[in-house]
Amino acid sequence: MDFQQALRRAWRIVQLDEEAVKEVAEDREALLPGLLIAVIGGLLAGIGGAFWSAGLGLLFVPAGIVWLPVSVFVTAVIYHLLAILFGGQGRLGSLFNALAHGLGLTQWVGIVPVIGSFVASLWGLVVSVVAVRAVHSLSTGRAVAVVAIPIVLLLACCAAVVLVAGATTLAAFFLGQQ
């Protein structure tokens, strides 16, 4: 598959075309173009992040190039394991290919500072649901659960950290008053 064809498929995935997800998932040659799309997405998101950051802006660009492909892989592993728990039948490599194309391309709008990353993240969730549903042959409800569970767990962990930090600060304040 040439890069131009990979971009066309990625665009169809971003438009929520399940057939494109299945084509990429079944294509043994989709890995390298998907990685390239994700690397470019990381680069563009890094450039967008560099615009709004003060002194650390230049660090966003190389970090984005590495961060996006790695985060897509970690995301694919988590979604794959959860999809298997929900009765999914797909392969990890297939899901990674679909996510690298779809999520990688959504991050291209990350070059627009702040708003681009926000839009890319939200639309990336929708793309993820479609990819999980198509690759693992799950119902929409189960695919939504696969994508939502990590988010809910992450938010619960963040809330727990905030509560512990707040309680510790209050305890230190009141103990210091005596």
VMD Tcl script that builds the backbone (N, CA, C; Angstrom):
set m [mol new atoms 534]
animate dup $m
set s [atomselect $m all]
$s set {name element resname resid chain x y z} {
  {N N MET 1 A 0.854 -1.171 0.000}
  {CA C MET 1 A 0.000 0.000 0.000}
  {C C MET 1 A 0.901 1.236 0.000}
  {N N ASP 2 A 0.640 2.156 -0.916}
  {CA C ASP 2 A 1.423 3.391 -0.926}
  {C C ASP 2 A 0.839 4.379 0.082}
  {N N PHE 3 A 1.617 5.422 0.379}
  {CA C PHE 3 A 1.226 6.358 1.429}
  {C C PHE 3 A -0.035 7.129 1.070}
  {N N GLN 4 A -0.191 7.452 -0.191}
  {CA C GLN 4 A -1.389 8.179 -0.621}
  {C C GLN 4 A -2.646 7.335 -0.380}
  {N N GLN 5 A -2.564 6.054 -0.685}
  {CA C GLN 5 A -3.691 5.151 -0.442}
  {C C GLN 5 A -3.945 5.036 1.058}
  {N N ALA 6 A -2.879 4.985 1.856}
  {CA C ALA 6 A -3.028 4.920 3.311}
  {C C ALA 6 A -3.737 6.165 3.832}
  {N N LEU 7 A -3.389 7.325 3.303}
  {CA C LEU 7 A -4.053 8.556 3.722}
  {C C LEU 7 A -5.532 8.551 3.353}
  {N N ARG 8 A -5.845 8.038 2.159}
  {CA C ARG 8 A -7.261 7.959 1.765}
  {C C ARG 8 A -8.030 7.043 2.707}
  {N N ARG 9 A -7.439 5.911 3.045}
  {CA C ARG 9 A -8.103 4.997 3.988}
  {C C ARG 9 A -8.234 5.635 5.363}
  {N N ALA 10 A -7.176 6.303 5.807}
  {CA C ALA 10 A -7.223 6.969 7.111}
  {C C ALA 10 A -8.331 8.019 7.123}
  {N N TRP 11 A -8.455 8.765 6.037}
  {CA C TRP 11 A -9.511 9.771 5.956}
  {C C TRP 11 A -10.888 9.120 6.035}
  {N N ARG 12 A -11.051 7.977 5.374}
  {CA C ARG 12 A -12.327 7.257 5.451}
  {C C ARG 12 A -12.581 6.764 6.870}
  {N N ILE 13 A -11.524 6.345 7.574}
  {CA C ILE 13 A -11.689 5.904 8.962}
  {C C ILE 13 A -12.128 7.075 9.829}
  {N N VAL 14 A -11.510 8.229 9.636}
  {CA C VAL 14 A -11.883 9.419 10.400}
  {C C VAL 14 A -13.324 9.822 10.103}
  {N N GLN 15 A -13.806 9.478 8.911}
  {CA C GLN 15 A -15.203 9.730 8.554}
  {C C GLN 15 A -16.117 8.598 9.037}
  {N N LEU 16 A -15.568 7.692 9.825}
  {CA C LEU 16 A -16.298 6.590 10.475}
  {C C LEU 16 A -16.773 5.519 9.498}
  {N N ASP 17 A -16.009 5.270 8.460}
  {CA C ASP 17 A -16.305 4.238 7.469}
  {C C ASP 17 A -15.770 2.897 7.985}
  {N N GLU 18 A -16.690 2.041 8.410}
  {CA C GLU 18 A -16.295 0.750 8.974}
  {C C GLU 18 A -15.601 -0.147 7.961}
  {N N GLU 19 A -15.963 -0.031 6.694}
  {CA C GLU 19 A -15.299 -0.828 5.658}
  {C C GLU 19 A -13.820 -0.455 5.559}
  {N N ALA 20 A -13.516 0.830 5.692}
  {CA C ALA 20 A -12.120 1.268 5.663}
  {C C ALA 20 A -11.371 0.716 6.874}
  {N N VAL 21 A -12.028 0.682 8.018}
  {CA C VAL 21 A -11.408 0.101 9.222}
  {C C VAL 21 A -11.063 -1.357 8.955}
  {N N LYS 22 A -11.998 -2.085 8.381}
  {CA C LYS 22 A -11.767 -3.504 8.100}
  {C C LYS 22 A -10.678 -3.704 7.052}
  {N N GLU 23 A -10.639 -2.846 6.032}
  {CA C GLU 23 A -9.596 -2.939 5.008}
  {C C GLU 23 A -8.216 -2.768 5.632}
  {N N VAL 24 A -8.067 -1.739 6.464}
  {CA C VAL 24 A -6.778 -1.474 7.103}
  {C C VAL 24 A -6.442 -2.593 8.081}
  {N N ALA 25 A -7.438 -3.051 8.816}
  {CA C ALA 25 A -7.213 -4.105 9.810}
  {C C ALA 25 A -6.726 -5.393 9.160}
  {N N GLU 26 A -7.205 -5.688 7.966}
  {CA C GLU 26 A -6.839 -6.933 7.289}
  {C C GLU 26 A -5.596 -6.796 6.407}
  {N N ASP 27 A -5.140 -5.583 6.171}
  {CA C ASP 27 A -4.007 -5.336 5.281}
  {C C ASP 27 A -2.691 -5.557 6.034}
  {N N ARG 28 A -1.930 -6.544 5.628}
  {CA C ARG 28 A -0.646 -6.869 6.276}
  {C C ARG 28 A 0.409 -5.782 6.042}
  {N N GLU 29 A 0.198 -4.944 5.045}
  {CA C GLU 29 A 1.155 -3.886 4.731}
  {C C GLU 29 A 0.752 -2.535 5.327}
  {N N ALA 30 A -0.236 -2.515 6.207}
  {CA C ALA 30 A -0.750 -1.252 6.742}
  {C C ALA 30 A 0.047 -0.730 7.930}
  {N N LEU 31 A 0.930 -1.539 8.490}
  {CA C LEU 31 A 1.643 -1.129 9.702}
  {C C LEU 31 A 2.524 0.099 9.473}
  {N N LEU 32 A 3.418 0.058 8.512}
  {CA C LEU 32 A 4.348 1.176 8.307}
  {C C LEU 32 A 3.641 2.468 7.896}
  {N N PRO 33 A 2.696 2.424 6.957}
  {CA C PRO 33 A 1.974 3.679 6.664}
  {C C PRO 33 A 1.206 4.203 7.875}
  {N N GLY 34 A 0.631 3.304 8.677}
  {CA C GLY 34 A -0.071 3.733 9.882}
  {C C GLY 34 A 0.863 4.394 10.877}
  {N N LEU 35 A 2.047 3.809 11.044}
  {CA C LEU 35 A 3.042 4.424 11.928}
  {C C LEU 35 A 3.459 5.793 11.410}
  {N N LEU 36 A 3.645 5.918 10.104}
  {CA C LEU 36 A 4.034 7.200 9.527}
  {C C LEU 36 A 2.939 8.253 9.735}
  {N N ILE 37 A 1.691 7.861 9.541}
  {CA C ILE 37 A 0.573 8.787 9.782}
  {C C ILE 37 A 0.568 9.224 11.245}
  {N N ALA 38 A 0.816 8.279 12.159}
  {CA C ALA 38 A 0.848 8.614 13.585}
  {C C ALA 38 A 2.039 9.506 13.924}
  {N N VAL 39 A 3.196 9.249 13.332}
  {CA C VAL 39 A 4.376 10.084 13.583}
  {C C VAL 39 A 4.122 11.515 13.097}
  {N N ILE 40 A 3.539 11.643 11.907}
  {CA C ILE 40 A 3.218 12.982 11.389}
  {C C ILE 40 A 2.181 13.653 12.298}
  {N N GLY 41 A 1.184 12.889 12.749}
  {CA C GLY 41 A 0.201 13.436 13.681}
  {C C GLY 41 A 0.852 13.913 14.964}
  {N N GLY 42 A 1.802 13.134 15.487}
  {CA C GLY 42 A 2.525 13.544 16.687}
  {C C GLY 42 A 3.348 14.795 16.445}
  {N N LEU 43 A 3.972 14.888 15.278}
  {CA C LEU 43 A 4.758 16.059 14.924}
  {C C LEU 43 A 3.870 17.302 14.869}
  {N N LEU 44 A 2.748 17.194 14.176}
  {CA C LEU 44 A 1.847 18.344 14.041}
  {C C LEU 44 A 1.241 18.742 15.386}
  {N N ALA 45 A 0.842 17.759 16.181}
  {CA C ALA 45 A 0.316 18.067 17.513}
  {C C ALA 45 A 1.401 18.691 18.384}
  {N N GLY 46 A 2.633 18.226 18.229}
  {CA C GLY 46 A 3.744 18.809 18.973}
  {C C GLY 46 A 3.997 20.252 18.578}
  {N N ILE 47 A 3.901 20.541 17.298}
  {CA C ILE 47 A 4.059 21.921 16.832}
  {C C ILE 47 A 2.938 22.789 17.399}
  {N N GLY 48 A 1.720 22.271 17.361}
  {CA C GLY 48 A 0.593 23.018 17.936}
  {C C GLY 48 A 0.779 23.254 19.418}
  {N N GLY 49 A 1.293 22.258 20.131}
  {CA C GLY 49 A 1.540 22.416 21.556}
  {C C GLY 49 A 2.658 23.403 21.837}
  {N N ALA 50 A 3.628 23.469 20.943}
  {CA C ALA 50 A 4.755 24.391 21.134}
  {C C ALA 50 A 4.308 25.844 21.048}
  {N N PHE 51 A 3.234 26.123 20.298}
  {CA C PHE 51 A 2.774 27.503 20.160}
  {C C PHE 51 A 2.267 28.088 21.473}
  {N N TRP 52 A 1.575 27.294 22.275}
  {CA C TRP 52 A 0.980 27.852 23.492}
  {C C TRP 52 A 1.841 27.663 24.725}
  {N N SER 53 A 2.889 26.875 24.633}
  {CA C SER 53 A 3.748 26.683 25.804}
  {C C SER 53 A 4.832 27.750 25.822}
  {N N ALA 54 A 5.246 28.111 26.987}
  {CA C ALA 54 A 6.223 29.195 27.125}
  {C C ALA 54 A 7.622 28.713 26.766}
  {N N GLY 55 A 8.403 28.298 27.737}
  {CA C GLY 55 A 9.797 27.966 27.504}
  {C C GLY 55 A 10.054 26.559 27.022}
  {N N LEU 56 A 9.101 25.650 27.217}
  {CA C LEU 56 A 9.325 24.247 26.883}
  {C C LEU 56 A 8.807 23.866 25.501}
  {N N GLY 57 A 8.452 24.849 24.687}
  {CA C GLY 57 A 7.821 24.587 23.411}
  {C C GLY 57 A 8.560 23.649 22.496}
  {N N LEU 58 A 9.859 23.780 22.437}
  {CA C LEU 58 A 10.622 22.932 21.523}
  {C C LEU 58 A 10.626 21.472 21.943}
  {N N LEU 59 A 10.353 21.198 23.204}
  {CA C LEU 59 A 10.290 19.809 23.654}
  {C C LEU 59 A 9.040 19.094 23.161}
  {N N PHE 60 A 7.981 19.846 22.850}
  {CA C PHE 60 A 6.733 19.243 22.407}
  {C C PHE 60 A 6.896 18.533 21.064}
  {N N VAL 61 A 7.730 19.048 20.197}
  {CA C VAL 61 A 7.845 18.486 18.846}
  {C C VAL 61 A 8.452 17.079 18.878}
  {N N PRO 62 A 9.665 16.876 19.443}
  {CA C PRO 62 A 10.183 15.497 19.466}
  {C C PRO 62 A 9.354 14.588 20.371}
  {N N ALA 63 A 8.805 15.146 21.437}
  {CA C ALA 63 A 7.972 14.333 22.321}
  {C C ALA 63 A 6.732 13.842 21.586}
  {N N GLY 64 A 6.137 14.700 20.756}
  {CA C GLY 64 A 4.951 14.312 19.999}
  {C C GLY 64 A 5.227 13.203 19.004}
  {N N ILE 65 A 6.398 13.265 18.376}
  {CA C ILE 65 A 6.769 12.258 17.382}
  {C C ILE 65 A 6.854 10.873 18.024}
  {N N VAL 66 A 7.353 10.797 19.240}
  {CA C VAL 66 A 7.473 9.518 19.952}
  {C C VAL 66 A 6.163 9.188 20.667}
  {N N TRP 67 A 5.571 10.206 21.279}
  {CA C TRP 67 A 4.399 10.001 22.127}
  {C C TRP 67 A 3.220 9.385 21.380}
  {N N LEU 68 A 2.881 9.909 20.220}
  {CA C LEU 68 A 1.661 9.441 19.561}
  {C C LEU 68 A 1.722 7.970 19.149}
  {N N PRO 69 A 2.770 7.507 18.446}
  {CA C PRO 69 A 2.793 6.070 18.119}
  {C C PRO 69 A 2.792 5.174 19.366}
  {N N VAL 70 A 3.518 5.586 20.404}
  {CA C VAL 70 A 3.552 4.786 21.633}
  {C C VAL 70 A 2.180 4.790 22.305}
  {N N SER 71 A 1.543 5.953 22.375}
  {CA C SER 71 A 0.232 6.007 23.028}
  {C C SER 71 A -0.827 5.252 22.228}
  {N N VAL 72 A -0.711 5.260 20.905}
  {CA C VAL 72 A -1.649 4.470 20.089}
  {C C VAL 72 A -1.448 2.982 20.368}
  {N N PHE 73 A -0.199 2.551 20.513}
  {CA C PHE 73 A 0.067 1.144 20.821}
  {C C PHE 73 A -0.492 0.770 22.188}
  {N N VAL 74 A -0.225 1.589 23.200}
  {CA C VAL 74 A -0.735 1.308 24.552}
  {C C VAL 74 A -2.265 1.294 24.541}
  {N N THR 75 A -2.849 2.258 23.845}
  {CA C THR 75 A -4.308 2.315 23.729}
  {C C THR 75 A -4.846 1.054 23.058}
  {N N ALA 76 A -4.189 0.612 21.990}
  {CA C ALA 76 A -4.629 -0.596 21.283}
  {C C ALA 76 A -4.559 -1.819 22.198}
  {N N VAL 77 A -3.500 -1.924 22.984}
  {CA C VAL 77 A -3.370 -3.065 23.904}
  {C C VAL 77 A -4.502 -3.049 24.930}
  {N N ILE 78 A -4.750 -1.893 25.525}
  {CA C ILE 78 A -5.810 -1.791 26.538}
  {C C ILE 78 A -7.173 -2.102 25.924}
  {N N TYR 79 A -7.474 -1.485 24.784}
  {CA C TYR 79 A -8.755 -1.741 24.127}
  {C C TYR 79 A -8.881 -3.199 23.702}
  {N N HIS 80 A -7.802 -3.768 23.217}
  {CA C HIS 80 A -7.833 -5.169 22.777}
  {C C HIS 80 A -8.165 -6.093 23.956}
  {N N LEU 81 A -7.489 -5.895 25.073}
  {CA C LEU 81 A -7.742 -6.745 26.243}
  {C C LEU 81 A -9.177 -6.592 26.744}
  {N N LEU 82 A -9.655 -5.363 26.791}
  {CA C LEU 82 A -11.043 -5.151 27.221}
  {C C LEU 82 A -12.025 -5.731 26.209}
  {N N ALA 83 A -11.730 -5.579 24.925}
  {CA C ALA 83 A -12.614 -6.129 23.899}
  {C C ALA 83 A -12.695 -7.651 24.012}
  {N N ILE 84 A -11.568 -8.301 24.298}
  {CA C ILE 84 A -11.572 -9.758 24.488}
  {C C ILE 84 A -12.466 -10.116 25.682}
  {N N LEU 85 A -12.373 -9.328 26.763}
  {CA C LEU 85 A -13.239 -9.574 27.922}
  {C C LEU 85 A -14.717 -9.430 27.574}
  {N N PHE 86 A -15.024 -8.557 26.615}
  {CA C PHE 86 A -16.401 -8.349 26.188}
  {C C PHE 86 A -16.807 -9.271 25.037}
  {N N GLY 87 A -15.962 -10.254 24.713}
  {CA C GLY 87 A -16.299 -11.221 23.682}
  {C C GLY 87 A -15.799 -10.875 22.287}
  {N N GLY 88 A -14.887 -9.940 22.185}
  {CA C GLY 88 A -14.351 -9.541 20.886}
  {C C GLY 88 A -13.530 -10.642 20.246}
  {N N GLN 89 A -13.487 -10.610 18.920}
  {CA C GLN 89 A -12.818 -11.667 18.158}
  {C C GLN 89 A -11.628 -11.184 17.355}
  {N N GLY 90 A -11.258 -9.898 17.466}
  {CA C GLY 90 A -10.215 -9.335 16.616}
  {C C GLY 90 A -8.805 -9.601 17.115}
  {N N ARG 91 A -7.834 -9.143 16.310}
  {CA C ARG 91 A -6.416 -9.271 16.644}
  {C C ARG 91 A -5.865 -7.915 17.061}
  {N N LEU 92 A -4.875 -7.950 17.947}
  {CA C LEU 92 A -4.235 -6.728 18.412}
  {C C LEU 92 A -3.608 -5.959 17.252}
  {N N GLY 93 A -2.896 -6.637 16.380}
  {CA C GLY 93 A -2.254 -5.962 15.248}
  {C C GLY 93 A -3.262 -5.274 14.343}
  {N N SER 94 A -4.389 -5.897 14.143}
  {CA C SER 94 A -5.437 -5.303 13.315}
  {C C SER 94 A -5.985 -4.033 13.959}
  {N N LEU 95 A -6.212 -4.102 15.266}
  {CA C LEU 95 A -6.719 -2.928 15.971}
  {C C LEU 95 A -5.681 -1.813 15.954}
  {N N PHE 96 A -4.404 -2.165 16.160}
  {CA C PHE 96 A -3.359 -1.151 16.136}
  {C C PHE 96 A -3.312 -0.460 14.776}
  {N N ASN 97 A -3.368 -1.225 13.697}
  {CA C ASN 97 A -3.336 -0.626 12.356}
  {C C ASN 97 A -4.484 0.360 12.168}
  {N N ALA 98 A -5.685 -0.043 12.565}
  {CA C ALA 98 A -6.852 0.832 12.406}
  {C C ALA 98 A -6.716 2.091 13.265}
  {N N LEU 99 A -6.266 1.925 14.508}
  {CA C LEU 99 A -6.111 3.084 15.391}
  {C C LEU 99 A -4.977 3.997 14.942}
  {N N ALA 100 A -3.877 3.424 14.464}
  {CA C ALA 100 A -2.759 4.251 13.997}
  {C C ALA 100 A -3.202 5.131 12.830}
  {N N HIS 101 A -3.970 4.563 11.916}
  {CA C HIS 101 A -4.467 5.345 10.786}
  {C C HIS 101 A -5.465 6.405 11.264}
  {N N GLY 102 A -6.468 5.979 12.020}
  {CA C GLY 102 A -7.540 6.894 12.426}
  {C C GLY 102 A -7.107 7.927 13.452}
  {N N LEU 103 A -6.513 7.470 14.563}
  {CA C LEU 103 A -6.094 8.408 15.601}
  {C C LEU 103 A -4.917 9.253 15.133}
  {N N GLY 104 A -4.029 8.637 14.347}
  {CA C GLY 104 A -2.907 9.408 13.815}
  {C C GLY 104 A -3.385 10.571 12.966}
  {N N LEU 105 A -4.365 10.313 12.099}
  {CA C LEU 105 A -4.861 11.383 11.232}
  {C C LEU 105 A -5.650 12.426 12.016}
  {N N THR 106 A -6.405 12.016 13.020}
  {CA C THR 106 A -7.146 13.011 13.805}
  {C C THR 106 A -6.197 13.995 14.472}
  {N N GLN 107 A -5.012 13.542 14.829}
  {CA C GLN 107 A -4.060 14.420 15.504}
  {C C GLN 107 A -3.455 15.465 14.563}
  {N N TRP 108 A -3.657 15.323 13.276}
  {CA C TRP 108 A -3.132 16.318 12.344}
  {C C TRP 108 A -3.749 17.691 12.612}
  {N N VAL 109 A -4.986 17.723 13.120}
  {CA C VAL 109 A -5.588 19.026 13.450}
  {C C VAL 109 A -5.002 19.591 14.743}
  {N N GLY 110 A -4.164 18.804 15.413}
  {CA C GLY 110 A -3.502 19.273 16.624}
  {C C GLY 110 A -2.536 20.411 16.366}
  {N N ILE 111 A -2.247 20.694 15.112}
  {CA C ILE 111 A -1.367 21.822 14.804}
  {C C ILE 111 A -2.045 23.140 15.180}
  {N N VAL 112 A -3.373 23.142 15.240}
  {CA C VAL 112 A -4.100 24.327 15.701}
  {C C VAL 112 A -3.991 24.337 17.226}
  {N N PRO 113 A -3.312 25.339 17.796}
  {CA C PRO 113 A -3.081 25.337 19.246}
  {C C PRO 113 A -4.381 25.210 20.051}
  {N N VAL 114 A -4.335 24.423 21.089}
  {CA C VAL 114 A -5.381 24.166 22.087}
  {C C VAL 114 A -6.637 23.560 21.465}
  {N N ILE 115 A -7.313 24.272 20.609}
  {CA C ILE 115 A -8.587 23.807 20.047}
  {C C ILE 115 A -8.384 22.545 19.207}
  {N N GLY 116 A -7.311 22.504 18.433}
  {CA C GLY 116 A -7.057 21.345 17.580}
  {C C GLY 116 A -6.884 20.072 18.381}
  {N N SER 117 A -6.122 20.143 19.456}
  {CA C SER 117 A -5.919 18.962 20.303}
  {C C SER 117 A -7.211 18.534 20.968}
  {N N PHE 118 A -8.028 19.493 21.385}
  {CA C PHE 118 A -9.307 19.191 22.023}
  {C C PHE 118 A -10.242 18.479 21.045}
  {N N VAL 119 A -10.353 19.032 19.845}
  {CA C VAL 119 A -11.211 18.432 18.811}
  {C C VAL 119 A -10.697 17.045 18.441}
  {N N ALA 120 A -9.379 16.928 18.264}
  {CA C ALA 120 A -8.783 15.638 17.900}
  {C C ALA 120 A -9.046 14.592 18.969}
  {N N SER 121 A -8.946 14.986 20.223}
  {CA C SER 121 A -9.178 14.036 21.313}
  {C C SER 121 A -10.619 13.560 21.348}
  {N N LEU 122 A -11.548 14.483 21.221}
  {CA C LEU 122 A -12.965 14.089 21.243}
  {C C LEU 122 A -13.322 13.208 20.050}
  {N N TRP 123 A -12.897 13.627 18.853}
  {CA C TRP 123 A -13.230 12.829 17.670}
  {C C TRP 123 A -12.483 11.500 17.698}
  {N N GLY 124 A -11.301 11.493 18.308}
  {CA C GLY 124 A -10.541 10.257 18.453}
  {C C GLY 124 A -11.295 9.206 19.259}
  {N N LEU 125 A -12.076 9.643 20.227}
  {CA C LEU 125 A -12.895 8.692 20.999}
  {C C LEU 125 A -13.945 8.037 20.106}
  {N N VAL 126 A -14.564 8.826 19.253}
  {CA C VAL 126 A -15.580 8.288 18.338}
  {C C VAL 126 A -14.930 7.323 17.347}
  {N N VAL 127 A -13.774 7.726 16.794}
  {CA C VAL 127 A -13.038 6.862 15.862}
  {C C VAL 127 A -12.654 5.555 16.560}
  {N N SER 128 A -12.251 5.645 17.819}
  {CA C SER 128 A -11.869 4.450 18.585}
  {C C SER 128 A -13.034 3.488 18.752}
  {N N VAL 129 A -14.209 4.017 19.042}
  {CA C VAL 129 A -15.393 3.158 19.189}
  {C C VAL 129 A -15.672 2.421 17.884}
  {N N VAL 130 A -15.622 3.137 16.767}
  {CA C VAL 130 A -15.888 2.512 15.467}
  {C C VAL 130 A -14.826 1.454 15.159}
  {N N ALA 131 A -13.558 1.759 15.462}
  {CA C ALA 131 A -12.482 0.803 15.191}
  {C C ALA 131 A -12.632 -0.452 16.052}
  {N N VAL 132 A -12.905 -0.281 17.331}
  {CA C VAL 132 A -13.077 -1.436 18.225}
  {C C VAL 132 A -14.273 -2.272 17.779}
  {N N ARG 133 A -15.359 -1.597 17.439}
  {CA C ARG 133 A -16.564 -2.311 16.995}
  {C C ARG 133 A -16.287 -3.120 15.728}
  {N N ALA 134 A -15.610 -2.507 14.750}
  {CA C ALA 134 A -15.370 -3.184 13.471}
  {C C ALA 134 A -14.333 -4.294 13.592}
  {N N VAL 135 A -13.227 -4.026 14.275}
  {CA C VAL 135 A -12.146 -5.018 14.356}
  {C C VAL 135 A -12.540 -6.197 15.221}
  {N N HIS 136 A -13.227 -5.937 16.318}
  {CA C HIS 136 A -13.555 -7.005 17.262}
  {C C HIS 136 A -14.978 -7.542 17.121}
  {N N SER 137 A -15.713 -7.066 16.134}
  {CA C SER 137 A -17.086 -7.523 15.887}
  {C C SER 137 A -17.948 -7.417 17.138}
  {N N LEU 138 A -17.898 -6.260 17.767}
  {CA C LEU 138 A -18.689 -6.019 18.970}
  {C C LEU 138 A -19.881 -5.134 18.641}
  {N N SER 139 A -20.869 -5.146 19.521}
  {CA C SER 139 A -21.980 -4.212 19.386}
  {C C SER 139 A -21.470 -2.809 19.721}
  {N N THR 140 A -22.237 -1.813 19.328}
  {CA C THR 140 A -21.833 -0.435 19.623}
  {C C THR 140 A -21.746 -0.213 21.128}
  {N N GLY 141 A -22.686 -0.747 21.883}
  {CA C GLY 141 A -22.667 -0.584 23.343}
  {C C GLY 141 A -21.413 -1.169 23.972}
  {N N ARG 142 A -21.032 -2.350 23.534}
  {CA C ARG 142 A -19.815 -2.972 24.071}
  {C C ARG 142 A -18.569 -2.206 23.650}
  {N N ALA 143 A -18.554 -1.720 22.421}
  {CA C ALA 143 A -17.408 -0.933 21.958}
  {C C ALA 143 A -17.300 0.374 22.748}
  {N N VAL 144 A -18.420 1.009 23.034}
  {CA C VAL 144 A -18.410 2.223 23.862}
  {C C VAL 144 A -17.883 1.896 25.247}
  {N N ALA 145 A -18.287 0.768 25.804}
  {CA C ALA 145 A -17.801 0.365 27.129}
  {C C ALA 145 A -16.285 0.147 27.111}
  {N N VAL 146 A -15.784 -0.489 26.064}
  {CA C VAL 146 A -14.338 -0.737 25.947}
  {C C VAL 146 A -13.572 0.586 25.952}
  {N N VAL 147 A -14.078 1.574 25.239}
  {CA C VAL 147 A -13.398 2.869 25.157}
  {C C VAL 147 A -13.620 3.689 26.431}
  {N N ALA 148 A -14.786 3.558 27.054}
  {CA C ALA 148 A -15.112 4.385 28.221}
  {C C ALA 148 A -14.450 3.900 29.511}
  {N N ILE 149 A -14.279 2.605 29.673}
  {CA C ILE 149 A -13.740 2.066 30.930}
  {C C ILE 149 A -12.373 2.657 31.283}
  {N N PRO 150 A -11.403 2.707 30.373}
  {CA C PRO 150 A -10.114 3.317 30.750}
  {C C PRO 150 A -10.243 4.793 31.144}
  {N N ILE 151 A -11.142 5.507 30.482}
  {CA C ILE 151 A -11.332 6.927 30.803}
  {C C ILE 151 A -11.908 7.070 32.207}
  {N N VAL 152 A -12.913 6.274 32.522}
  {CA C VAL 152 A -13.530 6.330 33.851}
  {C C VAL 152 A -12.513 5.951 34.928}
  {N N LEU 153 A -11.723 4.917 34.673}
  {CA C LEU 153 A -10.706 4.512 35.652}
  {C C LEU 153 A -9.650 5.599 35.842}
  {N N LEU 154 A -9.236 6.229 34.751}
  {CA C LEU 154 A -8.250 7.307 34.845}
  {C C LEU 154 A -8.811 8.482 35.637}
  {N N LEU 155 A -10.056 8.853 35.365}
  {CA C LEU 155 A -10.676 9.950 36.109}
  {C C LEU 155 A -10.828 9.603 37.587}
  {N N ALA 156 A -11.164 8.346 37.886}
  {CA C ALA 156 A -11.289 7.926 39.291}
  {C C ALA 156 A -9.934 7.999 39.995}
  {N N CYS 157 A -8.875 7.585 39.320}
  {CA C CYS 157 A -7.527 7.680 39.912}
  {C C CYS 157 A -7.144 9.130 40.162}
  {N N CYS 158 A -7.431 9.998 39.206}
  {CA C CYS 158 A -7.124 11.424 39.380}
  {C C CYS 158 A -7.911 12.004 40.550}
  {N N ALA 159 A -9.179 11.640 40.654}
  {CA C ALA 159 A -9.995 12.129 41.764}
  {C C ALA 159 A -9.447 11.625 43.094}
  {N N ALA 160 A -9.007 10.385 43.139}
  {CA C ALA 160 A -8.438 9.835 44.374}
  {C C ALA 160 A -7.168 10.586 44.764}
  {N N VAL 161 A -6.318 10.890 43.795}
  {CA C VAL 161 A -5.084 11.636 44.080}
  {C C VAL 161 A -5.425 13.024 44.615}
  {N N VAL 162 A -6.386 13.685 43.995}
  {CA C VAL 162 A -6.785 15.017 44.455}
  {C C VAL 162 A -7.351 14.949 45.869}
  {N N LEU 163 A -8.184 13.954 46.143}
  {CA C LEU 163 A -8.750 13.812 47.489}
  {C C LEU 163 A -7.677 13.546 48.530}
  {N N VAL 164 A -6.746 12.667 48.228}
  {CA C VAL 164 A -5.662 12.361 49.173}
  {C C VAL 164 A -4.785 13.591 49.390}
  {N N ALA 165 A -4.457 14.287 48.302}
  {CA C ALA 165 A -3.629 15.494 48.418}
  {C C ALA 165 A -4.352 16.567 49.229}
  {N N GLY 166 A -5.623 16.726 48.974}
  {CA C GLY 166 A -6.410 17.712 49.732}
  {C C GLY 166 A -6.509 17.354 51.202}
  {N N ALA 167 A -6.773 16.085 51.489}
  {CA C ALA 167 A -6.877 15.649 52.883}
  {C C ALA 167 A -5.534 15.795 53.597}
  {N N THR 168 A -4.457 15.477 52.903}
  {CA C THR 168 A -3.120 15.611 53.491}
  {C C THR 168 A -2.794 17.074 53.780}
  {N N THR 169 A -3.137 17.941 52.839}
  {CA C THR 169 A -2.897 19.375 53.032}
  {C C THR 169 A -3.709 19.913 54.200}
  {N N LEU 170 A -4.975 19.546 54.272}
  {CA C LEU 170 A -5.812 19.987 55.387}
  {C C LEU 170 A -5.300 19.457 56.718}
  {N N ALA 171 A -4.905 18.200 56.746}
  {CA C ALA 171 A -4.385 17.623 57.986}
  {C C ALA 171 A -3.113 18.335 58.418}
  {N N ALA 172 A -2.231 18.603 57.464}
  {CA C ALA 172 A -0.990 19.307 57.793}
  {C C ALA 172 A -1.281 20.721 58.289}
  {N N PHE 173 A -2.268 21.375 57.705}
  {CA C PHE 173 A -2.628 22.719 58.129}
  {C C PHE 173 A -3.172 22.714 59.547}
  {N N PHE 174 A -4.120 21.810 59.820}
  {CA C PHE 174 A -4.726 21.779 61.153}
  {C C PHE 174 A -3.759 21.273 62.211}
  {N N LEU 175 A -2.889 20.339 61.880}
  {CA C LEU 175 A -1.893 19.872 62.836}
  {C C LEU 175 A -0.852 20.962 63.110}
  {N N GLY 176 A -0.589 21.787 62.145}
  {CA C GLY 176 A 0.353 22.878 62.324}
  {C C GLY 176 A -0.224 24.008 63.168}
  {N N GLN 177 A -1.537 24.064 63.296}
  {CA C GLN 177 A -2.193 25.104 64.084}
  {C C GLN 177 A -2.085 24.863 65.589}
  {N N GLN 178 A -1.834 23.651 66.004}
  {CA C GLN 178 A -1.836 23.308 67.427}
  {C C GLN 178 A -0.552 23.649 68.101}
}
mol reanalyze $m
mol bondsrecalc $m
mol representation Tube
mol addrep $m
